Amino acid sequence: MSTSPLKTPLGFNPISSVPIAPSTPSVESAPSVESAPSGLLGQAKAAWAKVNKFRDDLNLPNPGTYEGVNREVKQTFLTNHVFDGARCDITKVLTPNFQVTHSFAMGSVAAPSTYNFGTIFIGQESFLSGNLDTDGNVQARANYAWSNRNISKVQAQLSTTPGHSMLQMEQDYNGKDFNVNLKGVNPSPVEGTGIFIGSYLQSVTQHLSLGAEAVYQRPTPGQEETIWSYVAKYTGKDYVATAQYQGFGAFSAAYYLRYSEKVDFGTEFQMMTAGGRREAVATVGGKFEFRRSTFRGQVDTTGKVSAVLEEKIVPGFSFLISGEMDHGKGQSRFGVGMMWEV
């Protein structure tokens, strides 16, 4: 008896019981090709991506702000520490974020006796401070951090002396390996006057940073001037060296050395060559921290010698002694003060 062949469903293998897809004609697959950026915008994006990848591979540090390239040297100098006469600063901490300060100054040869009331508020994203003195002068400052990199700053000064009032708006952006800062001093959108400053500082190696700053001044609608400045900063393990040139013929070089955890030294050389002038001044300063006191000393080539001693009597109370002798002018001044935190 004849038997008909076993019919199986299409695509079924009776041996493996695994469905088999119907055969399709083989088509030679085309080699995969990455789509190249089309147009000028696509090429620019691709080039920028390569630049960012190259910068990420270098892992360069943030160089800090342009105006702070000599911050370490300035901390060893006595620019904001020397005083004459008698002074007393009383600080009251009202909350962990808010404090007030009462400052008294009297007996100064250069300035009359004054009283200053100041407040400071420090938040997680904001910083506010204000000062009012007996002459009616008001100073205010506000900082707001939009992020860890982007900070807006505003400073204002209202003075009873004509021409001394000031408004400054500032925007600071700290990139991974660069800093951009924009300032406007007394800007007038109606007349287009004011002082406008833009600076850029870029790390080019792990230790070297280069930057430039442009200052555009327009005091009146018919007057304008632009001055360029350039700076180089080299940061070592325990030292910082900087060199700066300003367009009006000024050159300066500074060197900071951290000798130990309690001893810092700084030196600065400034030279002016504008208008046929040939003037140069060199300054050397040092800061020494002891267990209960801090001593700062400074001397320059004009014959000026300055020193300030801060003695911590008890926690929260310090006694200050300040002295300065200008041998070139035959002048000297002396001051004593107290700092009390309650």
C-alpha positions in Angstrom: 0.0 0.0 0.0 1.4 3.3 -1.0 1.8 6.0 1.5 1.9 9.6 0.7 4.8 11.7 2.0 4.4 13.3 5.3 3.4 16.9 5.0 4.7 19.3 7.6 3.8 22.9 8.1 5.9 25.5 6.3 8.8 26.5 8.4 8.7 23.5 10.8 11.6 21.0 11.2 10.3 17.7 12.6 13.7 16.7 13.9 14.5 19.7 16.0 10.9 21.0 16.4 12.2 24.5 16.0 10.4 26.9 13.7 12.5 27.9 10.7 11.9 31.2 9.1 11.2 31.1 5.4 14.2 31.6 3.3 14.7 35.0 1.7 17.0 35.9 -1.1 20.4 37.0 0.3 21.1 40.6 0.0 24.7 41.8 0.4 24.7 44.3 3.3 26.3 47.6 2.7 29.2 48.6 5.0 28.1 50.8 7.9 29.5 54.4 7.5 29.2 57.0 10.2 27.3 59.9 9.1 29.6 62.9 8.7 28.5 66.3 10.0 26.8 68.2 7.2 27.0 71.9 6.9 29.1 74.5 8.6 27.2 74.2 11.9 27.8 70.5 12.1 31.5 70.8 11.4 31.8 73.5 14.0 30.0 71.2 16.6 32.3 68.3 15.7 35.4 70.6 16.0 34.2 71.9 19.4 33.6 68.4 20.7 37.2 67.4 19.7 38.5 70.5 21.5 36.5 69.7 24.7 37.7 66.1 24.6 41.3 67.3 24.3 40.9 69.6 27.3 39.2 66.9 29.4 42.2 64.6 28.7 44.6 67.3 29.9 42.7 67.6 33.2 43.7 71.2 33.7 42.9 73.0 37.0 40.8 76.2 37.4 43.2 79.2 37.5 41.1 81.4 39.6 40.0 85.0 38.8 42.1 87.5 36.8 42.0 90.1 39.5 43.1 87.5 42.1 46.4 86.4 40.4 48.3 88.2 43.1 46.0 87.3 46.0 48.6 85.3 47.9 51.1 88.1 47.7 48.6 90.8 48.8 47.7 88.7 51.9 51.3 89.1 53.1 51.3 92.9 52.6 49.9 95.5 55.0 47.7 97.5 52.6 44.5 96.9 54.5 46.0 96.4 58.0 48.1 99.6 58.7 46.2 102.3 60.6 47.0 105.2 63.0 45.3 106.6 66.0 43.0 104.3 68.0 40.4 101.9 66.7 38.0 99.3 68.2 35.9 96.7 66.4 33.1 94.9 68.2 31.4 92.0 66.4 28.2 90.4 67.6 27.2 87.1 66.1 23.4 87.1 66.3 22.8 83.8 64.3 25.2 81.4 62.5 24.4 83.3 59.3 24.1 86.9 60.6 26.4 89.3 62.5 26.8 93.0 63.1 29.9 95.0 63.7 30.5 98.4 65.5 33.8 100.1 64.4 35.2 103.2 66.1 38.2 105.2 64.9 39.7 108.3 66.4 43.0 110.2 66.6 44.0 109.6 63.0 46.1 112.2 61.2 44.7 111.4 57.8 41.0 111.0 58.7 38.5 112.4 61.2 37.0 110.3 64.0 34.3 108.1 62.7 31.8 105.4 63.7 30.8 102.6 61.3 28.0 100.1 61.6 28.2 97.0 59.5 26.1 93.9 58.9 26.9 90.6 57.2 24.6 87.8 56.1 26.0 84.6 54.7 23.6 82.1 53.2 24.1 78.9 51.2 23.7 80.7 47.9 23.9 84.4 48.8 26.1 86.9 50.6 24.9 90.3 51.8 26.8 93.1 53.6 26.2 96.7 54.3 28.0 99.6 56.1 26.9 103.0 57.3 29.2 105.7 58.8 28.7 108.9 60.6 29.2 111.0 57.5 26.2 109.4 55.8 28.1 107.2 53.4 26.5 103.9 52.6 28.2 100.8 51.1 26.4 97.7 50.1 27.4 94.4 48.5 25.4 91.4 47.3 26.5 88.1 45.8 24.3 85.3 44.5 25.6 81.9 43.3 23.3 80.6 40.6 25.5 77.5 40.6 28.9 76.4 41.7 30.4 78.1 38.6 28.1 81.1 38.0 28.1 84.0 40.4 26.5 87.5 40.1 27.8 90.4 42.2 26.6 93.9 42.8 28.4 96.7 44.8 27.0 100.1 45.5 28.3 103.2 47.3 26.3 106.3 48.2 28.5 109.2 49.3 27.7 112.7 50.4 30.7 113.8 48.5 29.8 114.7 44.9 31.3 112.3 42.3 32.1 109.5 44.9 28.9 107.5 44.5 29.4 104.2 42.6 27.5 101.3 41.2 29.3 98.1 40.0 27.7 95.0 38.5 29.7 91.9 37.9 29.3 88.5 36.5 31.8 85.7 37.3 31.9 82.3 35.6 34.4 79.6 36.7 34.9 76.9 34.1 36.8 73.7 34.6 40.0 75.2 33.4 39.2 78.9 32.8 37.6 82.0 34.4 35.5 84.7 32.7 34.6 88.0 34.4 32.6 90.9 33.2 32.1 94.2 35.1 30.3 97.4 34.6 31.1 100.5 36.7 28.5 103.3 36.7 26.9 102.1 33.5 24.4 104.5 31.8 22.3 102.8 29.2 20.8 106.1 28.1 24.2 107.9 27.3 26.3 104.7 26.9 28.8 105.9 29.4 30.7 104.1 32.1 33.6 101.7 32.6 33.3 98.2 31.2 35.8 95.5 32.0 36.2 92.0 30.6 38.8 89.4 31.6 39.7 85.9 30.7 42.2 83.6 32.4 43.0 80.1 31.0 45.1 77.2 32.3 47.4 76.0 29.6 49.3 73.5 31.7 49.0 72.1 35.2 51.1 75.0 36.5 50.9 77.8 33.9 47.9 80.2 33.3 47.6 83.0 30.7 45.0 85.7 30.6 44.0 89.1 29.2 41.8 92.0 30.4 40.2 94.8 28.4 39.1 98.0 30.1 36.8 100.2 28.0 36.2 103.7 29.5 33.6 106.2 28.2 33.3 109.0 30.8 31.4 111.2 28.3 29.6 110.4 25.0 32.5 112.1 23.1 35.4 110.4 25.0 36.4 106.7 24.9 39.5 104.7 25.6 40.4 101.0 25.6 43.3 99.6 27.6 44.5 96.0 27.3 46.4 94.1 30.0 48.1 90.7 29.9 49.1 88.3 32.7 51.0 85.1 33.2 50.8 83.0 36.4 52.9 80.0 37.4 51.9 78.0 40.4 54.4 75.6 42.0 54.1 73.3 45.0 54.7 76.1 47.6 55.2 79.2 45.5 53.4 81.4 43.0 55.1 83.7 40.4 53.2 86.2 38.2 54.0 88.8 35.6 51.6 91.4 34.3 51.7 94.1 31.7 49.2 97.0 31.3 48.7 99.0 28.2 49.5 102.4 29.7 53.1 101.4 30.3 53.0 99.6 33.6 54.7 96.3 34.3 54.6 94.3 37.5 56.1 91.0 38.7 55.3 89.2 42.0 56.5 86.2 43.8 54.9 84.4 46.8 56.6 81.7 48.9 54.9 79.6 51.6 58.0 78.8 53.7 56.0 76.8 56.2 52.5 76.5 57.5 53.0 79.6 59.7 55.4 81.7 57.6 54.6 83.3 54.3 56.7 85.7 52.2 55.7 87.9 49.2 57.6 90.3 47.0 56.4 92.6 44.2 58.1 94.8 41.6 56.3 97.6 39.8 57.6 99.7 37.0 56.0 102.7 35.2 57.2 103.9 31.8 54.3 105.9 30.5 54.8 109.5 29.4 58.5 109.4 29.7 58.4 108.3 33.3 61.0 105.9 34.7 59.7 104.9 38.1 60.1 101.6 39.9 59.2 100.3 43.4 60.0 96.9 45.0 58.1 95.7 48.0 58.8 92.8 50.4 56.4 91.5 53.0 56.1 88.7 55.4 53.5 87.1 57.6 54.3 85.1 60.7 51.8 83.2 62.7 52.6 82.2 66.3 50.5 80.3 68.8 48.7 83.4 70.1 49.7 86.2 67.8 50.2 87.2 64.1 52.9 89.5 62.9 53.1 91.2 59.5 56.0 93.3 58.3 56.7 95.1 55.0 59.5 97.3 53.5 59.8 98.9 50.1 62.5 100.7 48.2 61.0 104.2 48.9 62.1 103.9 52.5 58.7 102.9 54.0 58.7 100.3 56.8 55.4 99.0 58.2 54.5 96.5 60.9 51.3 95.2 62.5 51.1 92.9 65.5 47.9 91.2 66.5 48.0 89.6 69.9 45.2 87.2 70.9 44.7 87.8 74.6 41.7 85.5 75.2 39.5 83.7 72.7 37.4 86.4 70.9 39.6 89.3 72.1 42.7 90.6 70.3 45.0 93.6 70.8 46.5 95.4 67.8 49.6 97.5 67.4 50.4 99.2 64.1 53.3 101.4 63.1 54.7 102.9 59.9 57.8 104.9 59.2 58.4 106.7 55.8 62.0 107.6 55.8 61.8 109.2 52.3 59.2 111.8 53.5 60.3 111.9 57.1 56.9 110.9 58.4 55.6 108.3 60.8 52.3 107.1 62.3 51.3 104.8 65.1 48.1 103.1 66.1 46.6 100.8 68.7 43.4 98.9 68.5 41.1 96.2 69.9 39.0 93.5 68.2 36.3 92.0 70.3 33.8 89.2 69.3 30.8 88.7 71.6 
